[in-house]
């Protein structure tokens, strides 16, 4: 299995991000931060197509991993990130880590929590992804 999942979006970068944010509103997931990487690079004189990374967290999942010392090693995988980017050809993609693959290797609480998080995020993104 692949470590990352990359699907073409039905929408523009801006619309995709807006729809992700709207879909998260009625869930237990919170948006922690949004990184507009293309804007950050533009400040340094670089021009790249749009890339927006949305950092999301679900506190009731996070606490299960962060309250146990032996699970904190996985904190570098937190929060969950969803990247929406445009290619130079103008196609828009939604990229994220395939945390289900990593979870299976970790086992225990980490496997349980990361699998739940993975399934939630996939359910949220499903309506935005082009089906072939």
ABEGO torsion letter per residue (X at the ends): XBABBBBBBABBAAAAAAAAAAAAAABABBBABBBBAAAAAAAAGBBBBBBBBBBBBBAAAAAAAAABAAAAAAAAAOBBBBBBBBBAAGBBBBBBBBAAAAAAAAEEAAAAAAAAAAAAAAAAAAAABBBX
